[in-house]
Amino acid sequence: MSQTGDYDKSIAQAHRAMCLMVERRCPATPQNYELWYNYVAGHNQTLVEQVDRSTNDSGQLPQVVADKIYDENLSPLRGTEEVSNISQQIGGEMDVVLSNIESALGQTTEYGRSLGTVSEELDGAADSGSLKLIVQRLMESTQTMEENNRRLEDQLNVSRDQISELNTNLESARTESRTDQLTNIANRKAFDEMIQSLAAEAKAENHDLCLLMGDIDFFKKFNDTFGHQTGDQVLRLVAACLSSVLKGRDFSARYGGEEFAVLLPETALHAANTVGNHIRKTVMSKKLVKKSTGEDLGVVTMSFGAAKYVPGESIEDFIHRADACLYAAKRAGRNQVKCETDPDVNLRIEAA
């Protein structure tokens, strides 16, 4: 999407989030704004479903419930002090917007009273002089109202631009908090969020969802033999291969250490097995050279385990089965992919 498209989208989402907060009489706090902005954005399906399910008949979301939904879905992802600071600034700007709106409503009410008074005076006007004074006062009230409206519009435009900029900064900060700084792909926090969302979607829409758990073979040997800088180089190489192979909604993350995770929505198990082998062969095809000396460091290989989500199972069980297949691939000699339907994979034994 173009920068203009991103700007317009963020403006629309920020406006919709604030409108929902006003409609549902939610306190203008940074936490509530973040909740409703994410609700409008729709990226976290679990959050959307929880808000919809918890909204009462009068259209309001009780604050204690809102706090619980926030804690379950967003609080662990705030991640950085920068995110918190930006949220506070957005909250402050929202206070200004709401204050301006309340002031405008008061001015409109006062203008309405003035019109009512003028209407009564017109009924009782005895001569043209009295009529002229009444019309003059009406014109003055109307001019004052127009000036107030122009001033409100200017204030709202300023606030809109400031909120849009803060929103962009917030998205950048949140993205950074969910990105592995070494490999520049998603980190464990982002993976935990994404697997929850995709599992809920797979269950609701009856779609396949597969998980690949991958591990770099003999990674400790690279660190011990060539040093941690070379180990970091290996991790970056694998991440680059993942980014080059995966397409569409496929999602990769550094799960921890030398272990990587790949989520494959709307993908059958046999296709996930194929993707795992494609990644494995791509990594193996790369020539690893020590940057400082030009020394050939040999070939990097990976082992993968593949599992398909069973609707309704816990995320822990889903990951556990993929891990069990990964361990089976390790025991079978490494540099291969094992999936849960392979005849030589006994999940009960592997999980023990």
Contacts in CASP RR format, 6 or more apart in sequence:
PFRMAT RR
TARGET T0000
AUTHOR 0000-0000-0000
METHOD contacts of the structure
MODEL  1
MSQTGDYDKSIAQAHRAMCLMVERRCPATPQNYELWYNYVAGHNQTLVEQ
VDRSTNDSGQLPQVVADKIYDENLSPLRGTEEVSNISQQIGGEMDVVLSN
IESALGQTTEYGRSLGTVSEELDGAADSGSLKLIVQRLMESTQTMEENNR
RLEDQLNVSRDQISELNTNLESARTESRTDQLTNIANRKAFDEMIQSLAA
EAKAENHDLCLLMGDIDFFKKFNDTFGHQTGDQVLRLVAACLSSVLKGRD
FSARYGGEEFAVLLPETALHAANTVGNHIRKTVMSKKLVKKSTGEDLGVV
TMSFGAAKYVPGESIEDFIHRADACLYAAKRAGRNQVKCETDPDVNLRIE
AA
1 9 0 8 1.000
6 168 0 8 1.000
7 164 0 8 1.000
7 168 0 8 1.000
10 164 0 8 1.000
10 167 0 8 1.000
10 168 0 8 1.000
10 171 0 8 1.000
11 160 0 8 1.000
11 164 0 8 1.000
13 37 0 8 1.000
13 40 0 8 1.000
13 41 0 8 1.000
13 167 0 8 1.000
14 37 0 8 1.000
14 160 0 8 1.000
14 163 0 8 1.000
14 164 0 8 1.000
14 167 0 8 1.000
15 160 0 8 1.000
16 40 0 8 1.000
17 33 0 8 1.000
17 36 0 8 1.000
17 37 0 8 1.000
17 39 0 8 1.000
17 40 0 8 1.000
18 33 0 8 1.000
18 36 0 8 1.000
18 94 0 8 1.000
18 97 0 8 1.000
20 26 0 8 1.000
20 36 0 8 1.000
20 39 0 8 1.000
20 40 0 8 1.000
21 28 0 8 1.000
21 32 0 8 1.000
21 33 0 8 1.000
21 36 0 8 1.000
21 94 0 8 1.000
22 98 0 8 1.000
22 101 0 8 1.000
23 59 0 8 1.000
24 55 0 8 1.000
24 59 0 8 1.000
24 60 0 8 1.000
24 61 0 8 1.000
25 60 0 8 1.000
26 32 0 8 1.000
26 36 0 8 1.000
26 61 0 8 1.000
26 63 0 8 1.000
26 66 0 8 1.000
27 63 0 8 1.000
28 91 0 8 1.000
28 92 0 8 1.000
28 94 0 8 1.000
28 95 0 8 1.000
28 98 0 8 1.000
29 91 0 8 1.000
30 84 0 8 1.000
30 87 0 8 1.000
30 88 0 8 1.000
30 90 0 8 1.000
30 91 0 8 1.000
30 92 0 8 1.000
31 67 0 8 1.000
31 70 0 8 1.000
31 87 0 8 1.000
32 66 0 8 1.000
32 70 0 8 1.000
33 87 0 8 1.000
33 90 0 8 1.000
33 91 0 8 1.000
33 94 0 8 1.000
34 70 0 8 1.000
34 74 0 8 1.000
34 87 0 8 1.000
34 90 0 8 1.000
34 170 0 8 1.000
35 47 0 8 1.000
35 51 0 8 1.000
35 66 0 8 1.000
35 69 0 8 1.000
35 70 0 8 1.000
35 74 0 8 1.000
37 167 0 8 1.000
38 44 0 8 1.000
38 47 0 8 1.000
38 73 0 8 1.000
38 74 0 8 1.000
39 47 0 8 1.000
39 48 0 8 1.000
39 51 0 8 1.000
42 48 0 8 1.000
43 197 0 8 1.000
44 73 0 8 1.000
44 74 0 8 1.000
44 193 0 8 1.000
44 197 0 8 1.000
45 197 0 8 1.000
45 200 0 8 1.000
45 201 0 8 1.000
45 204 0 8 1.000
46 73 0 8 1.000
46 196 0 8 1.000
46 197 0 8 1.000
46 200 0 8 1.000
47 69 0 8 1.000
47 73 0 8 1.000
47 74 0 8 1.000
49 200 0 8 1.000
50 69 0 8 1.000
50 72 0 8 1.000
50 73 0 8 1.000
51 61 0 8 1.000
51 69 0 8 1.000
54 61 0 8 1.000
54 62 0 8 1.000
54 65 0 8 1.000
54 69 0 8 1.000
55 61 0 8 1.000
56 62 0 8 1.000
73 193 0 8 1.000
76 189 0 8 1.000
76 192 0 8 1.000
77 174 0 8 1.000
77 177 0 8 1.000
77 178 0 8 1.000
77 189 0 8 1.000
77 193 0 8 1.000
78 84 0 8 1.000
78 87 0 8 1.000
78 174 0 8 1.000
78 177 0 8 1.000
79 177 0 8 1.000
79 189 0 8 1.000
80 173 0 8 1.000
80 176 0 8 1.000
80 177 0 8 1.000
82 173 0 8 1.000
82 176 0 8 1.000
83 170 0 8 1.000
83 173 0 8 1.000
83 174 0 8 1.000
83 177 0 8 1.000
86 166 0 8 1.000
86 169 0 8 1.000
86 170 0 8 1.000
86 173 0 8 1.000
87 170 0 8 1.000
89 166 0 8 1.000
90 163 0 8 1.000
90 166 0 8 1.000
90 167 0 8 1.000
90 170 0 8 1.000
93 159 0 8 1.000
93 162 0 8 1.000
93 163 0 8 1.000
93 166 0 8 1.000
94 163 0 8 1.000
96 155 0 8 1.000
96 159 0 8 1.000
97 156 0 8 1.000
97 159 0 8 1.000
97 163 0 8 1.000
100 152 0 8 1.000
100 155 0 8 1.000
100 156 0 8 1.000
100 159 0 8 1.000
101 152 0 8 1.000
103 152 0 8 1.000
104 148 0 8 1.000
104 149 0 8 1.000
104 152 0 8 1.000
107 145 0 8 1.000
107 148 0 8 1.000
108 145 0 8 1.000
111 141 0 8 1.000
111 142 0 8 1.000
111 144 0 8 1.000
111 145 0 8 1.000
114 137 0 8 1.000
114 138 0 8 1.000
114 141 0 8 1.000
115 138 0 8 1.000
115 141 0 8 1.000
118 134 0 8 1.000
118 137 0 8 1.000
118 138 0 8 1.000
118 141 0 8 1.000
121 130 0 8 1.000
121 134 0 8 1.000
122 131 0 8 1.000
122 134 0 8 1.000
125 131 0 8 1.000
125 134 0 8 1.000
177 189 0 8 1.000
178 186 0 8 1.000
178 187 0 8 1.000
178 189 0 8 1.000
178 190 0 8 1.000
178 193 0 8 1.000
179 185 0 8 1.000
179 186 0 8 1.000
179 187 0 8 1.000
179 190 0 8 1.000
180 186 0 8 1.000
180 187 0 8 1.000
180 239 0 8 1.000
180 253 0 8 1.000
180 254 0 8 1.000
182 232 0 8 1.000
182 235 0 8 1.000
182 236 0 8 1.000
182 254 0 8 1.000
183 235 0 8 1.000
183 236 0 8 1.000
183 238 0 8 1.000
183 239 0 8 1.000
183 254 0 8 1.000
184 236 0 8 1.000
184 239 0 8 1.000
185 239 0 8 1.000
185 242 0 8 1.000
185 243 0 8 1.000
185 252 0 8 1.000
185 253 0 8 1.000
185 254 0 8 1.000
186 194 0 8 1.000
186 251 0 8 1.000
186 252 0 8 1.000
186 253 0 8 1.000
186 254 0 8 1.000
187 253 0 8 1.000
187 254 0 8 1.000
188 253 0 8 1.000
188 254 0 8 1.000
188 255 0 8 1.000
188 256 0 8 1.000
190 253 0 8 1.000
191 251 0 8 1.000
191 253 0 8 1.000
191 255 0 8 1.000
191 261 0 8 1.000
191 263 0 8 1.000
194 251 0 8 1.000
194 253 0 8 1.000
194 263 0 8 1.000
195 211 0 8 1.000
195 263 0 8 1.000
195 315 0 8 1.000
195 318 0 8 1.000
195 319 0 8 1.000
196 315 0 8 1.000
198 209 0 8 1.000
198 251 0 8 1.000
198 263 0 8 1.000
198 265 0 8 1.000
199 209 0 8 1.000
199 309 0 8 1.000
199 315 0 8 1.000
199 318 0 8 1.000
201 207 0 8 1.000
201 209 0 8 1.000
201 265 0 8 1.000
202 208 0 8 1.000
202 209 0 8 1.000
202 265 0 8 1.000
202 309 0 8 1.000
202 311 0 8 1.000
203 311 0 8 1.000
203 312 0 8 1.000
206 311 0 8 1.000
207 265 0 8 1.000
207 266 0 8 1.000
208 265 0 8 1.000
208 266 0 8 1.000
208 267 0 8 1.000
208 268 0 8 1.000
208 269 0 8 1.000
208 308 0 8 1.000
208 309 0 8 1.000
209 263 0 8 1.000
209 264 0 8 1.000
209 265 0 8 1.000
209 266 0 8 1.000
209 267 0 8 1.000
209 308 0 8 1.000
209 309 0 8 1.000
210 263 0 8 1.000
210 264 0 8 1.000
210 267 0 8 1.000
210 268 0 8 1.000
210 269 0 8 1.000
210 271 0 8 1.000
210 272 0 8 1.000
210 306 0 8 1.000
210 307 0 8 1.000
210 308 0 8 1.000
210 309 0 8 1.000
211 261 0 8 1.000
211 262 0 8 1.000
211 263 0 8 1.000
211 264 0 8 1.000
211 272 0 8 1.000
211 306 0 8 1.000
211 307 0 8 1.000
211 308 0 8 1.000
211 309 0 8 1.000
211 318 0 8 1.000
211 319 0 8 1.000
211 322 0 8 1.000
212 261 0 8 1.000
212 262 0 8 1.000
212 264 0 8 1.000
212 272 0 8 1.000
212 275 0 8 1.000
212 276 0 8 1.000
212 279 0 8 1.000
212 304 0 8 1.000
212 305 0 8 1.000
212 306 0 8 1.000
212 322 0 8 1.000
212 337 0 8 1.000
213 255 0 8 1.000
213 259 0 8 1.000
213 260 0 8 1.000
213 261 0 8 1.000
213 304 0 8 1.000
213 305 0 8 1.000
213 319 0 8 1.000
213 322 0 8 1.000
213 323 0 8 1.000
213 325 0 8 1.000
213 326 0 8 1.000
214 255 0 8 1.000
214 259 0 8 1.000
214 260 0 8 1.000
214 261 0 8 1.000
214 262 0 8 1.000
214 302 0 8 1.000
214 303 0 8 1.000
214 304 0 8 1.000
214 305 0 8 1.000
214 326 0 8 1.000
215 258 0 8 1.000
215 259 0 8 1.000
215 260 0 8 1.000
215 302 0 8 1.000
215 303 0 8 1.000
215 304 0 8 1.000
215 326 0 8 1.000
215 330 0 8 1.000
216 222 0 8 1.000
216 234 0 8 1.000
216 235 0 8 1.000
216 238 0 8 1.000
216 258 0 8 1.000
216 259 0 8 1.000
216 300 0 8 1.000
216 301 0 8 1.000
216 302 0 8 1.000
217 300 0 8 1.000
217 301 0 8 1.000
217 302 0 8 1.000
217 303 0 8 1.000
217 330 0 8 1.000
217 334 0 8 1.000
217 335 0 8 1.000
218 301 0 8 1.000
218 334 0 8 1.000
219 231 0 8 1.000
219 234 0 8 1.000
219 258 0 8 1.000
222 230 0 8 1.000
222 231 0 8 1.000
222 234 0 8 1.000
222 297 0 8 1.000
222 300 0 8 1.000
223 230 0 8 1.000
223 231 0 8 1.000
226 290 0 8 1.000
226 297 0 8 1.000
229 292 0 8 1.000
230 290 0 8 1.000
230 297 0 8 1.000
233 288 0 8 1.000
233 290 0 8 1.000
233 291 0 8 1.000
234 258 0 8 1.000
234 288 0 8 1.000
234 300 0 8 1.000
235 254 0 8 1.000
235 257 0 8 1.000
235 258 0 8 1.000
237 283 0 8 1.000
237 286 0 8 1.000
237 288 0 8 1.000
237 300 0 8 1.000
238 260 0 8 1.000
238 283 0 8 1.000
238 300 0 8 1.000
238 302 0 8 1.000
239 252 0 8 1.000
239 254 0 8 1.000
239 260 0 8 1.000
241 279 0 8 1.000
241 282 0 8 1.000
241 283 0 8 1.000
241 286 0 8 1.000
242 252 0 8 1.000
242 260 0 8 1.000
242 262 0 8 1.000
242 279 0 8 1.000
243 252 0 8 1.000
244 282 0 8 1.000
245 275 0 8 1.000
245 278 0 8 1.000
245 279 0 8 1.000
245 282 0 8 1.000
246 252 0 8 1.000
246 262 0 8 1.000
246 275 0 8 1.000
246 279 0 8 1.000
249 265 0 8 1.000
249 266 0 8 1.000
250 262 0 8 1.000
250 263 0 8 1.000
250 264 0 8 1.000
250 265 0 8 1.000
250 267 0 8 1.000
250 275 0 8 1.000
251 262 0 8 1.000
251 263 0 8 1.000
251 265 0 8 1.000
252 260 0 8 1.000
252 261 0 8 1.000
252 262 0 8 1.000
252 263 0 8 1.000
253 260 0 8 1.000
253 261 0 8 1.000
253 262 0 8 1.000
253 263 0 8 1.000
254 260 0 8 1.000
255 261 0 8 1.000
262 275 0 8 1.000
262 276 0 8 1.000
262 279 0 8 1.000
264 271 0 8 1.000
264 272 0 8 1.000
264 275 0 8 1.000
267 275 0 8 1.000
268 308 0 8 1.000
269 306 0 8 1.000
269 307 0 8 1.000
269 308 0 8 1.000
269 339 0 8 1.000
269 340 0 8 1.000
269 341 0 8 1.000
270 339 0 8 1.000
272 306 0 8 1.000
272 308 0 8 1.000
272 339 0 8 1.000
273 306 0 8 1.000
273 337 0 8 1.000
273 339 0 8 1.000
276 304 0 8 1.000
276 306 0 8 1.000
276 337 0 8 1.000
277 304 0 8 1.000
277 337 0 8 1.000
279 302 0 8 1.000
279 304 0 8 1.000
280 301 0 8 1.000
280 302 0 8 1.000
280 303 0 8 1.000
280 304 0 8 1.000
280 335 0 8 1.000
280 336 0 8 1.000
280 337 0 8 1.000
283 300 0 8 1.000
283 301 0 8 1.000
283 302 0 8 1.000
284 299 0 8 1.000
284 300 0 8 1.000
284 301 0 8 1.000
284 302 0 8 1.000
284 335 0 8 1.000
286 300 0 8 1.000
287 296 0 8 1.000
287 298 0 8 1.000
288 296 0 8 1.000
288 297 0 8 1.000
288 298 0 8 1.000
288 299 0 8 1.000
288 300 0 8 1.000
289 295 0 8 1.000
289 296 0 8 1.000
289 297 0 8 1.000
290 297 0 8 1.000
301 334 0 8 1.000
301 335 0 8 1.000
302 335 0 8 1.000
303 326 0 8 1.000
303 329 0 8 1.000
303 330 0 8 1.000
303 333 0 8 1.000
303 334 0 8 1.000
303 335 0 8 1.000
303 336 0 8 1.000
303 337 0 8 1.000
303 338 0 8 1.000
304 325 0 8 1.000
304 326 0 8 1.000
304 329 0 8 1.000
304 336 0 8 1.000
304 337 0 8 1.000
304 338 0 8 1.000
305 322 0 8 1.000
305 323 0 8 1.000
305 325 0 8 1.000
305 326 0 8 1.000
305 328 0 8 1.000
305 329 0 8 1.000
305 337 0 8 1.000
305 338 0 8 1.000
305 339 0 8 1.000
306 322 0 8 1.000
306 325 0 8 1.000
306 337 0 8 1.000
306 338 0 8 1.000
306 339 0 8 1.000
306 340 0 8 1.000
307 318 0 8 1.000
307 321 0 8 1.000
307 322 0 8 1.000
307 324 0 8 1.000
307 325 0 8 1.000
307 339 0 8 1.000
307 340 0 8 1.000
308 340 0 8 1.000
309 318 0 8 1.000
310 317 0 8 1.000
310 318 0 8 1.000
320 351 0 8 1.000
321 340 0 8 1.000
321 347 0 8 1.000
321 351 0 8 1.000
322 340 0 8 1.000
324 340 0 8 1.000
324 345 0 8 1.000
324 347 0 8 1.000
324 350 0 8 1.000
324 351 0 8 1.000
325 338 0 8 1.000
325 339 0 8 1.000
325 340 0 8 1.000
325 342 0 8 1.000
325 345 0 8 1.000
325 347 0 8 1.000
325 350 0 8 1.000
326 338 0 8 1.000
327 350 0 8 1.000
328 338 0 8 1.000
328 342 0 8 1.000
328 344 0 8 1.000
328 345 0 8 1.000
328 350 0 8 1.000
329 336 0 8 1.000
329 337 0 8 1.000
329 338 0 8 1.000
332 338 0 8 1.000
332 344 0 8 1.000
338 344 0 8 1.000
338 345 0 8 1.000
339 345 0 8 1.000
340 347 0 8 1.000
END
